Amino acid sequence: MTSIPEFDSKDKSQSIASAFEDAGAVVIHNAQSAENISAIKQELRPHMEAAPLEMDDPEGFYPANTRRVIALIARSPSTHPLALHSTVNNVVAEHLGSNCESYHLHVTAALEIGPGARAQVLHRESDPFDYFPIPRPNLVMSAMWALTDFRKDNGATLIVPGSHKWEAERTAEPDEILNAEMPAGSVLLWTGGTLHAAAANVSQDWRYGIILSYGLGWLRQEENMFLDTPADIAANMPEEIRDLLGFKPHGSLGLFDPSVGG
């Protein structure tokens, strides 16, 4: 695999899903408007300004000069169309649907990565579920929404196409690690098994992206959506958003009594 497949949001979802399963990642262009990007930035500005900058720790997961904010569904209504984007959700359903009745949001996070930030170590989103041997079943998948241009010099996400099919002992050669360059308004999708990382930012620009990941409906979410978006806040959101947060039971899992708490 020598490239990351690229599509337009108007392309057929079946073609995108097929390429996604083969490569373990795809880029979809023209997936959101400049107006929505501006709205997200405005809604998240006070939270991002209040977020502490990560300090440089060679052993730390996040590099220095990184701001990170979660709980996006509660903090930014303009992220809701991203979470519900039909093309993305068609790929999610195709990828995760055979392993669950329904899926839910797994992580929501805004990330600003500044000049001088080092590269992350390559990792898999499914690594927290290490009791499944590699290559693991389809458990989670992620979407990185570009709110600014993602370029090689400002740290565009590193992707190793095809690595979701590798055995655990297989490591990536340098020429197998690619930057997912894309203009603002695009979205990068990758599987839970695909090796990836933030690249080093050697530019003078801040790179800004939104991560929304999805997981099987019976799987413990990495982000505790019920604390980040409690029931009284979720009650005023559209039902389809509440379902994605996990308020909809998955079979017999997640039952609750709506009379509790009034």
C-alpha positions as CSV (number, residue, x, y, z in Angstrom):
1,M,0.0,0.0,0.0
2,T,1.7,3.2,-1.2
3,S,-0.9,5.9,-0.7
4,I,-3.9,7.0,1.4
5,P,-7.0,6.8,-0.9
6,E,-8.7,10.2,-1.4
7,F,-12.3,10.9,-2.1
8,D,-14.9,13.8,-2.3
9,S,-17.8,13.8,0.1
10,K,-20.1,13.4,-2.9
11,D,-18.5,10.1,-3.9
12,K,-20.4,6.9,-3.3
13,S,-20.1,5.7,0.3
14,Q,-19.7,2.1,-0.9
15,S,-16.5,3.0,-2.9
16,I,-15.2,4.9,0.1
17,A,-16.0,2.1,2.5
18,S,-14.3,-0.5,0.2
19,A,-11.1,1.6,0.0
20,F,-11.2,2.2,3.7
21,E,-11.3,-1.6,4.5
22,D,-8.4,-2.2,2.1
23,A,-6.1,0.6,3.2
24,G,-7.2,1.1,6.8
25,A,-7.6,4.9,6.1
26,V,-9.1,7.4,3.7
27,V,-9.2,11.1,3.2
28,I,-12.6,12.7,2.3
29,H,-12.5,16.3,0.9
30,N,-15.2,19.0,1.1
31,A,-16.8,17.3,4.1
32,Q,-17.7,20.5,6.0
33,S,-18.1,24.2,5.2
34,A,-15.9,27.1,6.1
35,E,-18.9,28.6,8.0
36,N,-19.2,25.5,10.2
37,I,-15.4,25.5,10.9
38,S,-15.6,29.2,12.0
39,A,-18.6,28.4,14.3
40,I,-16.7,25.5,15.9
41,K,-13.6,27.6,16.5
42,Q,-15.8,30.4,18.1
43,E,-17.6,27.9,20.3
44,L,-14.4,26.2,21.5
45,R,-12.3,29.4,21.8
46,P,-12.8,30.0,25.5
47,H,-12.2,26.3,26.3
48,M,-9.0,26.1,24.1
49,E,-7.7,29.3,25.6
50,A,-8.2,27.9,29.1
51,A,-6.6,24.6,28.3
52,P,-3.0,24.2,29.6
53,L,-0.2,23.6,27.1
54,E,1.3,20.2,27.3
55,M,4.8,20.3,28.7
56,D,7.6,18.6,26.9
57,D,7.9,15.0,28.3
58,P,9.8,12.6,26.0
59,E,7.8,9.8,27.7
60,G,4.5,11.5,27.5
61,F,1.8,10.6,24.9
62,Y,1.1,14.2,23.8
63,P,4.0,16.4,22.6
64,A,4.7,19.8,24.0
65,N,2.8,22.8,22.6
66,T,-0.4,20.9,22.4
67,R,-3.8,22.1,23.6
68,R,-6.5,19.4,24.1
69,V,-10.2,19.8,25.0
70,I,-12.7,17.0,25.2
71,A,-16.5,17.0,25.9
72,L,-17.1,18.6,22.5
73,I,-20.7,17.5,22.1
74,A,-21.7,19.6,25.2
75,R,-19.4,22.5,24.4
76,S,-19.9,22.9,20.7
77,P,-23.2,22.3,19.0
78,S,-21.5,22.9,15.6
79,T,-19.6,19.6,16.1
80,H,-23.0,17.7,16.0
81,P,-23.1,17.8,12.1
82,L,-19.6,16.3,12.1
83,A,-20.7,13.5,14.4
84,L,-23.7,12.8,12.3
85,H,-22.1,13.3,8.8
86,S,-23.8,10.8,6.5
87,T,-20.8,9.7,4.5
88,V,-18.7,9.2,7.6
89,N,-21.5,7.3,9.4
90,N,-22.0,5.1,6.3
91,V,-18.4,4.0,6.6
92,V,-18.7,3.6,10.3
93,A,-21.8,1.4,9.9
94,E,-20.1,-0.7,7.3
95,H,-16.9,-1.1,9.4
96,L,-18.4,-1.7,12.8
97,G,-21.9,-3.0,11.9
98,S,-21.1,-6.7,11.8
99,N,-19.9,-6.6,15.4
100,C,-22.7,-4.7,17.1
101,E,-26.4,-3.7,16.9
102,S,-25.4,0.0,17.1
103,Y,-22.3,2.1,17.6
104,H,-21.6,5.1,19.8
105,L,-19.1,8.0,20.1
106,H,-15.9,6.7,21.7
107,V,-13.9,10.0,22.0
108,T,-14.4,13.6,21.2
109,A,-11.5,16.0,21.3
110,A,-10.2,19.2,19.9
111,L,-6.4,19.4,19.3
112,E,-4.2,22.4,18.5
113,I,-0.6,21.4,17.9
114,G,1.9,24.2,17.8
115,P,5.4,24.9,16.3
116,G,8.1,22.7,17.7
117,A,5.8,19.8,18.8
118,R,7.6,16.5,18.4
119,A,6.1,13.5,16.6
120,Q,4.1,11.0,18.6
121,V,5.0,7.3,18.7
122,L,3.0,5.2,16.2
123,H,0.1,3.5,18.0
124,R,-3.4,2.0,17.4
125,E,-6.7,3.3,18.6
126,S,-7.6,-0.2,19.7
127,D,-4.5,-0.5,22.0
128,P,-6.5,0.0,25.2
129,F,-8.2,-3.3,24.4
130,D,-5.0,-5.3,24.5
131,Y,-6.7,-8.6,25.6
132,F,-7.6,-8.9,21.9
133,P,-4.6,-10.2,19.9
134,I,-3.3,-8.2,17.0
135,P,-4.7,-8.0,14.3
136,R,-7.8,-7.2,16.5
137,P,-11.4,-7.3,15.3
138,N,-13.1,-4.1,14.3
139,L,-13.7,-2.4,17.6
140,V,-13.3,1.4,17.0
141,M,-12.6,3.8,14.2
142,S,-11.7,7.5,14.1
143,A,-12.3,10.7,12.2
144,M,-9.9,13.6,12.2
145,W,-11.6,16.8,10.9
146,A,-9.2,19.4,9.6
147,L,-10.1,22.9,10.9
148,T,-6.9,24.2,9.4
149,D,-4.8,22.8,6.5
150,F,-2.9,19.7,7.4
151,R,0.5,19.8,5.8
152,K,3.6,17.7,6.2
153,D,5.5,20.6,7.7
154,N,2.8,21.4,10.4
155,G,2.5,17.8,11.4
156,A,-0.3,16.2,9.3
157,T,-1.3,12.9,10.8
158,L,1.0,10.0,10.1
159,I,-0.7,6.9,8.7
160,V,0.6,3.5,7.9
161,P,-1.8,2.2,5.2
162,G,-2.5,-1.5,5.4
163,S,-1.1,-1.9,9.0
164,H,-4.5,-2.8,10.3
165,K,-3.9,-6.3,8.8
166,W,-0.4,-6.8,10.2
167,E,0.7,-9.2,12.8
168,A,1.8,-7.7,16.1
169,E,5.5,-8.3,15.4
170,R,5.4,-6.3,12.1
171,T,6.9,-2.8,12.3
172,A,6.6,0.0,9.9
173,E,9.5,0.9,7.6
174,P,10.1,4.7,7.1
175,D,8.8,4.6,3.5
176,E,5.5,3.0,4.7
177,I,4.7,6.0,7.0
178,L,2.7,8.7,5.2
179,N,1.4,12.1,6.1
180,A,-2.3,12.5,5.6
181,E,-2.1,16.0,4.0
182,M,-5.5,17.6,3.5
183,P,-7.1,21.1,3.3
184,A,-9.4,22.5,5.9
185,G,-12.8,21.0,5.6
186,S,-11.5,17.5,4.9
187,V,-11.7,14.5,7.2
188,L,-9.3,11.6,7.7
189,L,-10.8,8.3,8.7
190,W,-8.7,5.4,10.0
191,T,-9.4,2.0,11.6
192,G,-8.8,1.1,15.2
193,G,-6.0,-1.2,14.0
194,T,-4.2,1.3,11.7
195,L,-0.8,2.6,13.0
196,H,-0.9,6.3,13.2
197,A,0.5,9.3,15.1
198,A,0.7,13.1,15.1
199,A,3.8,14.2,13.1
200,A,6.3,16.8,14.2
201,N,5.3,20.4,13.6
202,V,8.3,22.1,12.1
203,S,6.3,25.0,10.7
204,Q,5.4,28.3,12.4
205,D,1.7,27.5,12.3
206,W,-0.7,25.9,14.7
207,R,-2.5,22.8,13.3
208,Y,-6.1,22.5,14.5
209,G,-8.2,19.4,14.3
210,I,-11.3,17.7,15.8
211,I,-11.2,14.0,16.6
212,L,-14.5,12.1,16.8
213,S,-14.0,8.3,17.2
214,Y,-16.7,5.6,17.2
215,G,-16.9,2.3,19.0
216,L,-19.0,-0.8,19.2
217,G,-22.2,-0.2,21.2
218,W,-21.3,-2.9,23.8
219,L,-17.7,-1.5,24.3
220,R,-16.7,0.7,27.1
221,Q,-16.2,4.3,25.8
222,E,-12.8,5.8,26.2
223,E,-14.4,9.2,27.0
224,N,-17.1,9.0,29.7
225,M,-19.9,10.6,27.7
226,F,-22.4,10.5,30.6
227,L,-20.2,12.7,32.7
228,D,-19.1,15.0,29.9
229,T,-22.7,15.3,28.6
230,P,-25.0,14.5,31.6
231,A,-28.7,13.6,31.1
232,D,-30.0,17.1,31.8
233,I,-27.9,18.6,29.0
234,A,-28.4,15.7,26.6
235,A,-32.2,16.0,27.1
236,N,-32.1,19.2,25.0
237,M,-30.2,17.6,22.2
238,P,-31.6,15.8,19.1
239,E,-32.4,12.1,19.7
240,E,-29.8,11.0,17.2
241,I,-27.1,12.8,19.1
242,R,-28.2,11.2,22.4
243,D,-28.1,7.8,20.7
244,L,-24.5,8.4,19.6
245,L,-23.6,9.5,23.1
246,G,-24.8,6.1,24.3
247,F,-28.1,7.0,26.0
248,K,-29.7,4.4,23.7
249,P,-29.3,0.9,25.2
250,H,-27.5,-1.7,23.2
251,G,-29.8,-4.7,23.6
252,S,-29.9,-5.3,27.3
253,L,-26.8,-3.2,28.0
254,G,-27.2,0.3,29.3
255,L,-30.8,-0.1,30.7
256,F,-31.9,2.8,32.9
257,D,-35.1,4.1,34.7
258,P,-36.0,7.6,33.3
259,S,-38.0,8.3,36.5
260,V,-34.9,8.4,38.6
261,G,-33.8,12.0,39.2
262,G,-37.2,13.4,38.3
